[in-house]
Amino acid sequence: MTKPAIFVTIVNHLAADIAAEPDAVWADIIDTFAEARQWQADGYVIERIDEPAAVLSGYRMQLEQDGDAADRRIVHITERDDTERRLSLFVEFLSVPNDVLVYATYHAREAPGGVHYTIDCHTRMGIEPPAEGSRTAVATAIDGLKSHFEAHLTGYLERVKARLEPA
């Protein structure tokens, strides 16, 4: 497969109000993304990065299936503000052919009744040029990807809400 000829950026902004203590939501964000514990529970091998480029921290993660690396990523923590409860990261997906790079910020803001949890995500990736090659065709492709990513992130927020809100 040749490299895609068009690189696009897909932007997703999502939020959920969660009836939980702000520190509990923040701890969940750190546990999931900075400490990678959820990835380990899902079967990923996590290797901490010890190099100058990982100023705040980072890790390599790999999931193997049938002896092959099915999913490989490099994660760099680019911002961690414990006071504001905000974590930003950069992820390079190594096992997909479309040069996928993701910049994401997870923010747990105190709100009446709990937390307003926001995710801001910018995904840069290559796509195959649409047959007709028009801006409209590219915009349609971006909209489809945006909907796909939004469904994934919405599912994540729903799982966090279900896990952290009292029954």
Phi and psi in radians as a Rosetta constraint file:
Dihedral C 1 N 2 CA 2 C 2 CIRCULARHARMONIC -1.420 0.35
Dihedral N 2 CA 2 C 2 N 3 CIRCULARHARMONIC 2.784 0.35
Dihedral C 2 N 3 CA 3 C 3 CIRCULARHARMONIC -1.159 0.35
Dihedral N 3 CA 3 C 3 N 4 CIRCULARHARMONIC 2.498 0.35
Dihedral C 3 N 4 CA 4 C 4 CIRCULARHARMONIC -1.049 0.35
Dihedral N 4 CA 4 C 4 N 5 CIRCULARHARMONIC 2.608 0.35
Dihedral C 4 N 5 CA 5 C 5 CIRCULARHARMONIC -1.628 0.35
Dihedral N 5 CA 5 C 5 N 6 CIRCULARHARMONIC -0.268 0.35
Dihedral C 5 N 6 CA 6 C 6 CIRCULARHARMONIC -2.100 0.35
Dihedral N 6 CA 6 C 6 N 7 CIRCULARHARMONIC 2.191 0.35
Dihedral C 6 N 7 CA 7 C 7 CIRCULARHARMONIC -1.844 0.35
Dihedral N 7 CA 7 C 7 N 8 CIRCULARHARMONIC 2.290 0.35
Dihedral C 7 N 8 CA 8 C 8 CIRCULARHARMONIC -2.229 0.35
Dihedral N 8 CA 8 C 8 N 9 CIRCULARHARMONIC 2.830 0.35
Dihedral C 8 N 9 CA 9 C 9 CIRCULARHARMONIC -2.128 0.35
Dihedral N 9 CA 9 C 9 N 10 CIRCULARHARMONIC 2.228 0.35
Dihedral C 9 N 10 CA 10 C 10 CIRCULARHARMONIC -1.881 0.35
Dihedral N 10 CA 10 C 10 N 11 CIRCULARHARMONIC 2.252 0.35
Dihedral C 10 N 11 CA 11 C 11 CIRCULARHARMONIC -2.003 0.35
Dihedral N 11 CA 11 C 11 N 12 CIRCULARHARMONIC 2.237 0.35
Dihedral C 11 N 12 CA 12 C 12 CIRCULARHARMONIC -2.196 0.35
Dihedral N 12 CA 12 C 12 N 13 CIRCULARHARMONIC 2.337 0.35
Dihedral C 12 N 13 CA 13 C 13 CIRCULARHARMONIC -2.200 0.35
Dihedral N 13 CA 13 C 13 N 14 CIRCULARHARMONIC 2.092 0.35
Dihedral C 13 N 14 CA 14 C 14 CIRCULARHARMONIC -2.308 0.35
Dihedral N 14 CA 14 C 14 N 15 CIRCULARHARMONIC 2.779 0.35
Dihedral C 14 N 15 CA 15 C 15 CIRCULARHARMONIC -2.674 0.35
Dihedral N 15 CA 15 C 15 N 16 CIRCULARHARMONIC 2.696 0.35
Dihedral C 15 N 16 CA 16 C 16 CIRCULARHARMONIC -2.547 0.35
Dihedral N 16 CA 16 C 16 N 17 CIRCULARHARMONIC 2.465 0.35
Dihedral C 16 N 17 CA 17 C 17 CIRCULARHARMONIC -1.606 0.35
Dihedral N 17 CA 17 C 17 N 18 CIRCULARHARMONIC 2.218 0.35
Dihedral C 17 N 18 CA 18 C 18 CIRCULARHARMONIC -2.143 0.35
Dihedral N 18 CA 18 C 18 N 19 CIRCULARHARMONIC 2.203 0.35
Dihedral C 18 N 19 CA 19 C 19 CIRCULARHARMONIC -1.448 0.35
Dihedral N 19 CA 19 C 19 N 20 CIRCULARHARMONIC 1.330 0.35
Dihedral C 19 N 20 CA 20 C 20 CIRCULARHARMONIC -2.643 0.35
Dihedral N 20 CA 20 C 20 N 21 CIRCULARHARMONIC 2.860 0.35
Dihedral C 20 N 21 CA 21 C 21 CIRCULARHARMONIC -1.141 0.35
Dihedral N 21 CA 21 C 21 N 22 CIRCULARHARMONIC 2.390 0.35
Dihedral C 21 N 22 CA 22 C 22 CIRCULARHARMONIC -0.940 0.35
Dihedral N 22 CA 22 C 22 N 23 CIRCULARHARMONIC -0.713 0.35
Dihedral C 22 N 23 CA 23 C 23 CIRCULARHARMONIC -1.153 0.35
Dihedral N 23 CA 23 C 23 N 24 CIRCULARHARMONIC -0.514 0.35
Dihedral C 23 N 24 CA 24 C 24 CIRCULARHARMONIC -1.224 0.35
Dihedral N 24 CA 24 C 24 N 25 CIRCULARHARMONIC -0.709 0.35
Dihedral C 24 N 25 CA 25 C 25 CIRCULARHARMONIC -1.183 0.35
Dihedral N 25 CA 25 C 25 N 26 CIRCULARHARMONIC -0.741 0.35
Dihedral C 25 N 26 CA 26 C 26 CIRCULARHARMONIC -1.070 0.35
Dihedral N 26 CA 26 C 26 N 27 CIRCULARHARMONIC -0.769 0.35
Dihedral C 26 N 27 CA 27 C 27 CIRCULARHARMONIC -1.056 0.35
Dihedral N 27 CA 27 C 27 N 28 CIRCULARHARMONIC -0.651 0.35
Dihedral C 27 N 28 CA 28 C 28 CIRCULARHARMONIC -1.162 0.35
Dihedral N 28 CA 28 C 28 N 29 CIRCULARHARMONIC -0.709 0.35
Dihedral C 28 N 29 CA 29 C 29 CIRCULARHARMONIC -1.071 0.35
Dihedral N 29 CA 29 C 29 N 30 CIRCULARHARMONIC -0.845 0.35
Dihedral C 29 N 30 CA 30 C 30 CIRCULARHARMONIC -1.092 0.35
Dihedral N 30 CA 30 C 30 N 31 CIRCULARHARMONIC -0.800 0.35
Dihedral C 30 N 31 CA 31 C 31 CIRCULARHARMONIC -1.049 0.35
Dihedral N 31 CA 31 C 31 N 32 CIRCULARHARMONIC -0.758 0.35
Dihedral C 31 N 32 CA 32 C 32 CIRCULARHARMONIC -1.259 0.35
Dihedral N 32 CA 32 C 32 N 33 CIRCULARHARMONIC -0.860 0.35
Dihedral C 32 N 33 CA 33 C 33 CIRCULARHARMONIC -1.791 0.35
Dihedral N 33 CA 33 C 33 N 34 CIRCULARHARMONIC -0.749 0.35
Dihedral C 33 N 34 CA 34 C 34 CIRCULARHARMONIC -1.390 0.35
Dihedral N 34 CA 34 C 34 N 35 CIRCULARHARMONIC -0.690 0.35
Dihedral C 34 N 35 CA 35 C 35 CIRCULARHARMONIC -1.633 0.35
Dihedral N 35 CA 35 C 35 N 36 CIRCULARHARMONIC -0.254 0.35
Dihedral C 35 N 36 CA 36 C 36 CIRCULARHARMONIC 1.073 0.35
Dihedral N 36 CA 36 C 36 N 37 CIRCULARHARMONIC 0.447 0.35
Dihedral C 36 N 37 CA 37 C 37 CIRCULARHARMONIC -1.152 0.35
Dihedral N 37 CA 37 C 37 N 38 CIRCULARHARMONIC -0.653 0.35
Dihedral C 37 N 38 CA 38 C 38 CIRCULARHARMONIC -1.136 0.35
Dihedral N 38 CA 38 C 38 N 39 CIRCULARHARMONIC -0.681 0.35
Dihedral C 38 N 39 CA 39 C 39 CIRCULARHARMONIC -1.088 0.35
Dihedral N 39 CA 39 C 39 N 40 CIRCULARHARMONIC -0.726 0.35
Dihedral C 39 N 40 CA 40 C 40 CIRCULARHARMONIC -1.088 0.35
Dihedral N 40 CA 40 C 40 N 41 CIRCULARHARMONIC -0.745 0.35
Dihedral C 40 N 41 CA 41 C 41 CIRCULARHARMONIC -1.091 0.35
Dihedral N 41 CA 41 C 41 N 42 CIRCULARHARMONIC -0.496 0.35
Dihedral C 41 N 42 CA 42 C 42 CIRCULARHARMONIC -1.476 0.35
Dihedral N 42 CA 42 C 42 N 43 CIRCULARHARMONIC 0.039 0.35
Dihedral C 42 N 43 CA 43 C 43 CIRCULARHARMONIC 1.789 0.35
Dihedral N 43 CA 43 C 43 N 44 CIRCULARHARMONIC 0.032 0.35
Dihedral C 43 N 44 CA 44 C 44 CIRCULARHARMONIC -1.320 0.35
Dihedral N 44 CA 44 C 44 N 45 CIRCULARHARMONIC 2.513 0.35
Dihedral C 44 N 45 CA 45 C 45 CIRCULARHARMONIC -1.580 0.35
Dihedral N 45 CA 45 C 45 N 46 CIRCULARHARMONIC 2.219 0.35
Dihedral C 45 N 46 CA 46 C 46 CIRCULARHARMONIC -1.929 0.35
Dihedral N 46 CA 46 C 46 N 47 CIRCULARHARMONIC 2.256 0.35
Dihedral C 46 N 47 CA 47 C 47 CIRCULARHARMONIC -2.174 0.35
Dihedral N 47 CA 47 C 47 N 48 CIRCULARHARMONIC 2.043 0.35
Dihedral C 47 N 48 CA 48 C 48 CIRCULARHARMONIC -1.122 0.35
Dihedral N 48 CA 48 C 48 N 49 CIRCULARHARMONIC 2.476 0.35
Dihedral C 48 N 49 CA 49 C 49 CIRCULARHARMONIC -1.586 0.35
Dihedral N 49 CA 49 C 49 N 50 CIRCULARHARMONIC 2.219 0.35
Dihedral C 49 N 50 CA 50 C 50 CIRCULARHARMONIC -2.122 0.35
Dihedral N 50 CA 50 C 50 N 51 CIRCULARHARMONIC 1.380 0.35
Dihedral C 50 N 51 CA 51 C 51 CIRCULARHARMONIC -2.619 0.35
Dihedral N 51 CA 51 C 51 N 52 CIRCULARHARMONIC 2.767 0.35
Dihedral C 51 N 52 CA 52 C 52 CIRCULARHARMONIC -0.996 0.35
Dihedral N 52 CA 52 C 52 N 53 CIRCULARHARMONIC -0.552 0.35
Dihedral C 52 N 53 CA 53 C 53 CIRCULARHARMONIC -1.168 0.35
Dihedral N 53 CA 53 C 53 N 54 CIRCULARHARMONIC -0.389 0.35
Dihedral C 53 N 54 CA 54 C 54 CIRCULARHARMONIC -1.619 0.35
Dihedral N 54 CA 54 C 54 N 55 CIRCULARHARMONIC 1.196 0.35
Dihedral C 54 N 55 CA 55 C 55 CIRCULARHARMONIC -1.019 0.35
Dihedral N 55 CA 55 C 55 N 56 CIRCULARHARMONIC -0.874 0.35
Dihedral C 55 N 56 CA 56 C 56 CIRCULARHARMONIC -1.525 0.35
Dihedral N 56 CA 56 C 56 N 57 CIRCULARHARMONIC -0.731 0.35
Dihedral C 56 N 57 CA 57 C 57 CIRCULARHARMONIC 2.858 0.35
Dihedral N 57 CA 57 C 57 N 58 CIRCULARHARMONIC 3.070 0.35
Dihedral C 57 N 58 CA 58 C 58 CIRCULARHARMONIC 3.079 0.35
Dihedral N 58 CA 58 C 58 N 59 CIRCULARHARMONIC 3.020 0.35
Dihedral C 58 N 59 CA 59 C 59 CIRCULARHARMONIC -2.779 0.35
Dihedral N 59 CA 59 C 59 N 60 CIRCULARHARMONIC 2.744 0.35
Dihedral C 59 N 60 CA 60 C 60 CIRCULARHARMONIC -1.742 0.35
Dihedral N 60 CA 60 C 60 N 61 CIRCULARHARMONIC 2.482 0.35
Dihedral C 60 N 61 CA 61 C 61 CIRCULARHARMONIC -2.302 0.35
Dihedral N 61 CA 61 C 61 N 62 CIRCULARHARMONIC 2.492 0.35
Dihedral C 61 N 62 CA 62 C 62 CIRCULARHARMONIC -2.546 0.35
Dihedral N 62 CA 62 C 62 N 63 CIRCULARHARMONIC 2.380 0.35
Dihedral C 62 N 63 CA 63 C 63 CIRCULARHARMONIC -2.029 0.35
Dihedral N 63 CA 63 C 63 N 64 CIRCULARHARMONIC 2.200 0.35
Dihedral C 63 N 64 CA 64 C 64 CIRCULARHARMONIC -1.821 0.35
Dihedral N 64 CA 64 C 64 N 65 CIRCULARHARMONIC 2.486 0.35
Dihedral C 64 N 65 CA 65 C 65 CIRCULARHARMONIC -2.379 0.35
Dihedral N 65 CA 65 C 65 N 66 CIRCULARHARMONIC 2.198 0.35
Dihedral C 65 N 66 CA 66 C 66 CIRCULARHARMONIC 0.948 0.35
Dihedral N 66 CA 66 C 66 N 67 CIRCULARHARMONIC 0.663 0.35
Dihedral C 66 N 67 CA 67 C 67 CIRCULARHARMONIC 1.394 0.35
Dihedral N 67 CA 67 C 67 N 68 CIRCULARHARMONIC -0.018 0.35
Dihedral C 67 N 68 CA 68 C 68 CIRCULARHARMONIC -1.928 0.35
Dihedral N 68 CA 68 C 68 N 69 CIRCULARHARMONIC 2.632 0.35
Dihedral C 68 N 69 CA 69 C 69 CIRCULARHARMONIC -1.315 0.35
Dihedral N 69 CA 69 C 69 N 70 CIRCULARHARMONIC 1.772 0.35
Dihedral C 69 N 70 CA 70 C 70 CIRCULARHARMONIC -1.414 0.35
Dihedral N 70 CA 70 C 70 N 71 CIRCULARHARMONIC -0.512 0.35
Dihedral C 70 N 71 CA 71 C 71 CIRCULARHARMONIC -2.588 0.35
Dihedral N 71 CA 71 C 71 N 72 CIRCULARHARMONIC 2.079 0.35
Dihedral C 71 N 72 CA 72 C 72 CIRCULARHARMONIC -2.239 0.35
Dihedral N 72 CA 72 C 72 N 73 CIRCULARHARMONIC 2.342 0.35
Dihedral C 72 N 73 CA 73 C 73 CIRCULARHARMONIC -2.490 0.35
Dihedral N 73 CA 73 C 73 N 74 CIRCULARHARMONIC 2.695 0.35
Dihedral C 73 N 74 CA 74 C 74 CIRCULARHARMONIC -2.055 0.35
Dihedral N 74 CA 74 C 74 N 75 CIRCULARHARMONIC 2.243 0.35
Dihedral C 74 N 75 CA 75 C 75 CIRCULARHARMONIC -2.061 0.35
Dihedral N 75 CA 75 C 75 N 76 CIRCULARHARMONIC 2.222 0.35
Dihedral C 75 N 76 CA 76 C 76 CIRCULARHARMONIC -2.050 0.35
Dihedral N 76 CA 76 C 76 N 77 CIRCULARHARMONIC 2.205 0.35
Dihedral C 76 N 77 CA 77 C 77 CIRCULARHARMONIC -1.373 0.35
Dihedral N 77 CA 77 C 77 N 78 CIRCULARHARMONIC 2.128 0.35
Dihedral C 77 N 78 CA 78 C 78 CIRCULARHARMONIC -1.864 0.35
Dihedral N 78 CA 78 C 78 N 79 CIRCULARHARMONIC -0.261 0.35
Dihedral C 78 N 79 CA 79 C 79 CIRCULARHARMONIC -2.733 0.35
Dihedral N 79 CA 79 C 79 N 80 CIRCULARHARMONIC 2.354 0.35
Dihedral C 79 N 80 CA 80 C 80 CIRCULARHARMONIC -2.466 0.35
Dihedral N 80 CA 80 C 80 N 81 CIRCULARHARMONIC 1.917 0.35
Dihedral C 80 N 81 CA 81 C 81 CIRCULARHARMONIC -2.074 0.35
Dihedral N 81 CA 81 C 81 N 82 CIRCULARHARMONIC 1.726 0.35
Dihedral C 81 N 82 CA 82 C 82 CIRCULARHARMONIC -1.187 0.35
Dihedral N 82 CA 82 C 82 N 83 CIRCULARHARMONIC -0.529 0.35
Dihedral C 82 N 83 CA 83 C 83 CIRCULARHARMONIC -1.200 0.35
Dihedral N 83 CA 83 C 83 N 84 CIRCULARHARMONIC -0.803 0.35
Dihedral C 83 N 84 CA 84 C 84 CIRCULARHARMONIC -1.476 0.35
Dihedral N 84 CA 84 C 84 N 85 CIRCULARHARMONIC -0.151 0.35
Dihedral C 84 N 85 CA 85 C 85 CIRCULARHARMONIC 1.002 0.35
Dihedral N 85 CA 85 C 85 N 86 CIRCULARHARMONIC 0.955 0.35
Dihedral C 85 N 86 CA 86 C 86 CIRCULARHARMONIC -2.304 0.35
Dihedral N 86 CA 86 C 86 N 87 CIRCULARHARMONIC 2.286 0.35
Dihedral C 86 N 87 CA 87 C 87 CIRCULARHARMONIC -2.236 0.35
Dihedral N 87 CA 87 C 87 N 88 CIRCULARHARMONIC 2.263 0.35
Dihedral C 87 N 88 CA 88 C 88 CIRCULARHARMONIC -2.114 0.35
Dihedral N 88 CA 88 C 88 N 89 CIRCULARHARMONIC 2.552 0.35
Dihedral C 88 N 89 CA 89 C 89 CIRCULARHARMONIC -2.571 0.35
Dihedral N 89 CA 89 C 89 N 90 CIRCULARHARMONIC 2.847 0.35
Dihedral C 89 N 90 CA 90 C 90 CIRCULARHARMONIC -2.185 0.35
Dihedral N 90 CA 90 C 90 N 91 CIRCULARHARMONIC 2.252 0.35
Dihedral C 90 N 91 CA 91 C 91 CIRCULARHARMONIC -2.169 0.35
Dihedral N 91 CA 91 C 91 N 92 CIRCULARHARMONIC 2.268 0.35
Dihedral C 91 N 92 CA 92 C 92 CIRCULARHARMONIC -1.900 0.35
Dihedral N 92 CA 92 C 92 N 93 CIRCULARHARMONIC 2.054 0.35
Dihedral C 92 N 93 CA 93 C 93 CIRCULARHARMONIC -1.517 0.35
Dihedral N 93 CA 93 C 93 N 94 CIRCULARHARMONIC 1.999 0.35
Dihedral C 93 N 94 CA 94 C 94 CIRCULARHARMONIC -1.603 0.35
Dihedral N 94 CA 94 C 94 N 95 CIRCULARHARMONIC -0.300 0.35
Dihedral C 94 N 95 CA 95 C 95 CIRCULARHARMONIC -1.845 0.35
Dihedral N 95 CA 95 C 95 N 96 CIRCULARHARMONIC 0.238 0.35
Dihedral C 95 N 96 CA 96 C 96 CIRCULARHARMONIC -2.019 0.35
Dihedral N 96 CA 96 C 96 N 97 CIRCULARHARMONIC 2.577 0.35
Dihedral C 96 N 97 CA 97 C 97 CIRCULARHARMONIC -1.391 0.35
Dihedral N 97 CA 97 C 97 N 98 CIRCULARHARMONIC -0.074 0.35
Dihedral C 97 N 98 CA 98 C 98 CIRCULARHARMONIC -1.811 0.35
Dihedral N 98 CA 98 C 98 N 99 CIRCULARHARMONIC 0.395 0.35
Dihedral C 98 N 99 CA 99 C 99 CIRCULARHARMONIC 0.859 0.35
Dihedral N 99 CA 99 C 99 N 100 CIRCULARHARMONIC 1.037 0.35
Dihedral C 99 N 100 CA 100 C 100 CIRCULARHARMONIC -1.490 0.35
Dihedral N 100 CA 100 C 100 N 101 CIRCULARHARMONIC 2.193 0.35
Dihedral C 100 N 101 CA 101 C 101 CIRCULARHARMONIC -2.202 0.35
Dihedral N 101 CA 101 C 101 N 102 CIRCULARHARMONIC 2.319 0.35
Dihedral C 101 N 102 CA 102 C 102 CIRCULARHARMONIC -2.183 0.35
Dihedral N 102 CA 102 C 102 N 103 CIRCULARHARMONIC 2.296 0.35
Dihedral C 102 N 103 CA 103 C 103 CIRCULARHARMONIC -2.002 0.35
Dihedral N 103 CA 103 C 103 N 104 CIRCULARHARMONIC 2.147 0.35
Dihedral C 103 N 104 CA 104 C 104 CIRCULARHARMONIC -2.375 0.35
Dihedral N 104 CA 104 C 104 N 105 CIRCULARHARMONIC 2.534 0.35
Dihedral C 104 N 105 CA 105 C 105 CIRCULARHARMONIC -2.211 0.35
Dihedral N 105 CA 105 C 105 N 106 CIRCULARHARMONIC 2.283 0.35
Dihedral C 105 N 106 CA 106 C 106 CIRCULARHARMONIC -2.004 0.35
Dihedral N 106 CA 106 C 106 N 107 CIRCULARHARMONIC 2.207 0.35
Dihedral C 106 N 107 CA 107 C 107 CIRCULARHARMONIC -2.371 0.35
Dihedral N 107 CA 107 C 107 N 108 CIRCULARHARMONIC 2.138 0.35
Dihedral C 107 N 108 CA 108 C 108 CIRCULARHARMONIC -1.856 0.35
Dihedral N 108 CA 108 C 108 N 109 CIRCULARHARMONIC 1.682 0.35
Dihedral C 108 N 109 CA 109 C 109 CIRCULARHARMONIC -1.652 0.35
Dihedral N 109 CA 109 C 109 N 110 CIRCULARHARMONIC 2.312 0.35
Dihedral C 109 N 110 CA 110 C 110 CIRCULARHARMONIC -1.087 0.35
Dihedral N 110 CA 110 C 110 N 111 CIRCULARHARMONIC 2.399 0.35
Dihedral C 110 N 111 CA 111 C 111 CIRCULARHARMONIC -2.534 0.35
Dihedral N 111 CA 111 C 111 N 112 CIRCULARHARMONIC 2.838 0.35
Dihedral C 111 N 112 CA 112 C 112 CIRCULARHARMONIC -0.964 0.35
Dihedral N 112 CA 112 C 112 N 113 CIRCULARHARMONIC 2.213 0.35
Dihedral C 112 N 113 CA 113 C 113 CIRCULARHARMONIC 1.450 0.35
Dihedral N 113 CA 113 C 113 N 114 CIRCULARHARMONIC 0.075 0.35
Dihedral C 113 N 114 CA 114 C 114 CIRCULARHARMONIC 2.605 0.35
Dihedral N 114 CA 114 C 114 N 115 CIRCULARHARMONIC -2.033 0.35
Dihedral C 114 N 115 CA 115 C 115 CIRCULARHARMONIC -2.383 0.35
Dihedral N 115 CA 115 C 115 N 116 CIRCULARHARMONIC 2.475 0.35
Dihedral C 115 N 116 CA 116 C 116 CIRCULARHARMONIC -1.809 0.35
Dihedral N 116 CA 116 C 116 N 117 CIRCULARHARMONIC 1.849 0.35
Dihedral C 116 N 117 CA 117 C 117 CIRCULARHARMONIC -1.713 0.35
Dihedral N 117 CA 117 C 117 N 118 CIRCULARHARMONIC 2.063 0.35
Dihedral C 117 N 118 CA 118 C 118 CIRCULARHARMONIC -2.012 0.35
Dihedral N 118 CA 118 C 118 N 119 CIRCULARHARMONIC 2.596 0.35
Dihedral C 118 N 119 CA 119 C 119 CIRCULARHARMONIC -2.237 0.35
Dihedral N 119 CA 119 C 119 N 120 CIRCULARHARMONIC 2.207 0.35
Dihedral C 119 N 120 CA 120 C 120 CIRCULARHARMONIC -2.034 0.35
Dihedral N 120 CA 120 C 120 N 121 CIRCULARHARMONIC 2.135 0.35
Dihedral C 120 N 121 CA 121 C 121 CIRCULARHARMONIC -2.345 0.35
Dihedral N 121 CA 121 C 121 N 122 CIRCULARHARMONIC 2.222 0.35
Dihedral C 121 N 122 CA 122 C 122 CIRCULARHARMONIC -2.047 0.35
Dihedral N 122 CA 122 C 122 N 123 CIRCULARHARMONIC 2.112 0.35
Dihedral C 122 N 123 CA 123 C 123 CIRCULARHARMONIC -1.984 0.35
Dihedral N 123 CA 123 C 123 N 124 CIRCULARHARMONIC 2.137 0.35
Dihedral C 123 N 124 CA 124 C 124 CIRCULARHARMONIC -1.879 0.35
Dihedral N 124 CA 124 C 124 N 125 CIRCULARHARMONIC 2.222 0.35
Dihedral C 124 N 125 CA 125 C 125 CIRCULARHARMONIC -2.693 0.35
Dihedral N 125 CA 125 C 125 N 126 CIRCULARHARMONIC 2.766 0.35
Dihedral C 125 N 126 CA 126 C 126 CIRCULARHARMONIC -1.542 0.35
Dihedral N 126 CA 126 C 126 N 127 CIRCULARHARMONIC 2.502 0.35
Dihedral C 126 N 127 CA 127 C 127 CIRCULARHARMONIC -2.256 0.35
Dihedral N 127 CA 127 C 127 N 128 CIRCULARHARMONIC 2.711 0.35
Dihedral C 127 N 128 CA 128 C 128 CIRCULARHARMONIC -1.218 0.35
Dihedral N 128 CA 128 C 128 N 129 CIRCULARHARMONIC 2.415 0.35
Dihedral C 128 N 129 CA 129 C 129 CIRCULARHARMONIC -1.095 0.35
Dihedral N 129 CA 129 C 129 N 130 CIRCULARHARMONIC 2.318 0.35
Dihedral C 129 N 130 CA 130 C 130 CIRCULARHARMONIC -1.036 0.35
Dihedral N 130 CA 130 C 130 N 131 CIRCULARHARMONIC 2.622 0.35
Dihedral C 130 N 131 CA 131 C 131 CIRCULARHARMONIC -0.947 0.35
Dihedral N 131 CA 131 C 131 N 132 CIRCULARHARMONIC -0.742 0.35
Dihedral C 131 N 132 CA 132 C 132 CIRCULARHARMONIC -1.423 0.35
Dihedral N 132 CA 132 C 132 N 133 CIRCULARHARMONIC -0.332 0.35
Dihedral C 132 N 133 CA 133 C 133 CIRCULARHARMONIC 1.203 0.35
Dihedral N 133 CA 133 C 133 N 134 CIRCULARHARMONIC 0.210 0.35
Dihedral C 133 N 134 CA 134 C 134 CIRCULARHARMONIC -1.476 0.35
Dihedral N 134 CA 134 C 134 N 135 CIRCULARHARMONIC 2.832 0.35
Dihedral C 134 N 135 CA 135 C 135 CIRCULARHARMONIC -1.064 0.35
Dihedral N 135 CA 135 C 135 N 136 CIRCULARHARMONIC -0.645 0.35
Dihedral C 135 N 136 CA 136 C 136 CIRCULARHARMONIC -1.084 0.35
Dihedral N 136 CA 136 C 136 N 137 CIRCULARHARMONIC -0.734 0.35
Dihedral C 136 N 137 CA 137 C 137 CIRCULARHARMONIC -1.152 0.35
Dihedral N 137 CA 137 C 137 N 138 CIRCULARHARMONIC -0.698 0.35
Dihedral C 137 N 138 CA 138 C 138 CIRCULARHARMONIC -1.158 0.35
Dihedral N 138 CA 138 C 138 N 139 CIRCULARHARMONIC -0.755 0.35
Dihedral C 138 N 139 CA 139 C 139 CIRCULARHARMONIC -1.060 0.35
Dihedral N 139 CA 139 C 139 N 140 CIRCULARHARMONIC -0.671 0.35
Dihedral C 139 N 140 CA 140 C 140 CIRCULARHARMONIC -1.120 0.35
Dihedral N 140 CA 140 C 140 N 141 CIRCULARHARMONIC -0.729 0.35
Dihedral C 140 N 141 CA 141 C 141 CIRCULARHARMONIC -1.106 0.35
Dihedral N 141 CA 141 C 141 N 142 CIRCULARHARMONIC -0.743 0.35
Dihedral C 141 N 142 CA 142 C 142 CIRCULARHARMONIC -1.098 0.35
Dihedral N 142 CA 142 C 142 N 143 CIRCULARHARMONIC -0.749 0.35
Dihedral C 142 N 143 CA 143 C 143 CIRCULARHARMONIC -1.043 0.35
Dihedral N 143 CA 143 C 143 N 144 CIRCULARHARMONIC -0.698 0.35
Dihedral C 143 N 144 CA 144 C 144 CIRCULARHARMONIC -1.122 0.35
Dihedral N 144 CA 144 C 144 N 145 CIRCULARHARMONIC -0.745 0.35
Dihedral C 144 N 145 CA 145 C 145 CIRCULARHARMONIC -1.152 0.35
Dihedral N 145 CA 145 C 145 N 146 CIRCULARHARMONIC -0.726 0.35
Dihedral C 145 N 146 CA 146 C 146 CIRCULARHARMONIC -1.036 0.35
Dihedral N 146 CA 146 C 146 N 147 CIRCULARHARMONIC -0.772 0.35
Dihedral C 146 N 147 CA 147 C 147 CIRCULARHARMONIC -1.098 0.35
Dihedral N 147 CA 147 C 147 N 148 CIRCULARHARMONIC -0.717 0.35
Dihedral C 147 N 148 CA 148 C 148 CIRCULARHARMONIC -1.088 0.35
Dihedral N 148 CA 148 C 148 N 149 CIRCULARHARMONIC -0.837 0.35
Dihedral C 148 N 149 CA 149 C 149 CIRCULARHARMONIC -1.172 0.35
Dihedral N 149 CA 149 C 149 N 150 CIRCULARHARMONIC -0.657 0.35
Dihedral C 149 N 150 CA 150 C 150 CIRCULARHARMONIC -1.091 0.35
Dihedral N 150 CA 150 C 150 N 151 CIRCULARHARMONIC -0.720 0.35
Dihedral C 150 N 151 CA 151 C 151 CIRCULARHARMONIC -1.080 0.35
Dihedral N 151 CA 151 C 151 N 152 CIRCULARHARMONIC -0.729 0.35
Dihedral C 151 N 152 CA 152 C 152 CIRCULARHARMONIC -1.111 0.35
Dihedral N 152 CA 152 C 152 N 153 CIRCULARHARMONIC -0.832 0.35
Dihedral C 152 N 153 CA 153 C 153 CIRCULARHARMONIC -1.199 0.35
Dihedral N 153 CA 153 C 153 N 154 CIRCULARHARMONIC -0.629 0.35
Dihedral C 153 N 154 CA 154 C 154 CIRCULARHARMONIC -1.098 0.35
Dihedral N 154 CA 154 C 154 N 155 CIRCULARHARMONIC -0.746 0.35
Dihedral C 154 N 155 CA 155 C 155 CIRCULARHARMONIC -1.048 0.35
Dihedral N 155 CA 155 C 155 N 156 CIRCULARHARMONIC -0.720 0.35
Dihedral C 155 N 156 CA 156 C 156 CIRCULARHARMONIC -1.062 0.35
Dihedral N 156 CA 156 C 156 N 157 CIRCULARHARMONIC -0.854 0.35
Dihedral C 156 N 157 CA 157 C 157 CIRCULARHARMONIC -1.075 0.35
Dihedral N 157 CA 157 C 157 N 158 CIRCULARHARMONIC -0.674 0.35
Dihedral C 157 N 158 CA 158 C 158 CIRCULARHARMONIC -1.111 0.35
Dihedral N 158 CA 158 C 158 N 159 CIRCULARHARMONIC -0.680 0.35
Dihedral C 158 N 159 CA 159 C 159 CIRCULARHARMONIC -1.172 0.35
Dihedral N 159 CA 159 C 159 N 160 CIRCULARHARMONIC -0.710 0.35
Dihedral C 159 N 160 CA 160 C 160 CIRCULARHARMONIC -1.090 0.35
Dihedral N 160 CA 160 C 160 N 161 CIRCULARHARMONIC -0.816 0.35
Dihedral C 160 N 161 CA 161 C 161 CIRCULARHARMONIC -1.020 0.35
Dihedral N 161 CA 161 C 161 N 162 CIRCULARHARMONIC -0.816 0.35
Dihedral C 161 N 162 CA 162 C 162 CIRCULARHARMONIC -1.122 0.35
Dihedral N 162 CA 162 C 162 N 163 CIRCULARHARMONIC -0.626 0.35
Dihedral C 162 N 163 CA 163 C 163 CIRCULARHARMONIC -1.303 0.35
Dihedral N 163 CA 163 C 163 N 164 CIRCULARHARMONIC -0.630 0.35
Dihedral C 163 N 164 CA 164 C 164 CIRCULARHARMONIC -1.741 0.35
Dihedral N 164 CA 164 C 164 N 165 CIRCULARHARMONIC -0.387 0.35
Dihedral C 164 N 165 CA 165 C 165 CIRCULARHARMONIC -1.362 0.35
Dihedral N 165 CA 165 C 165 N 166 CIRCULARHARMONIC 2.523 0.35
Dihedral C 165 N 166 CA 166 C 166 CIRCULARHARMONIC -1.095 0.35
Dihedral N 166 CA 166 C 166 N 167 CIRCULARHARMONIC 2.558 0.35
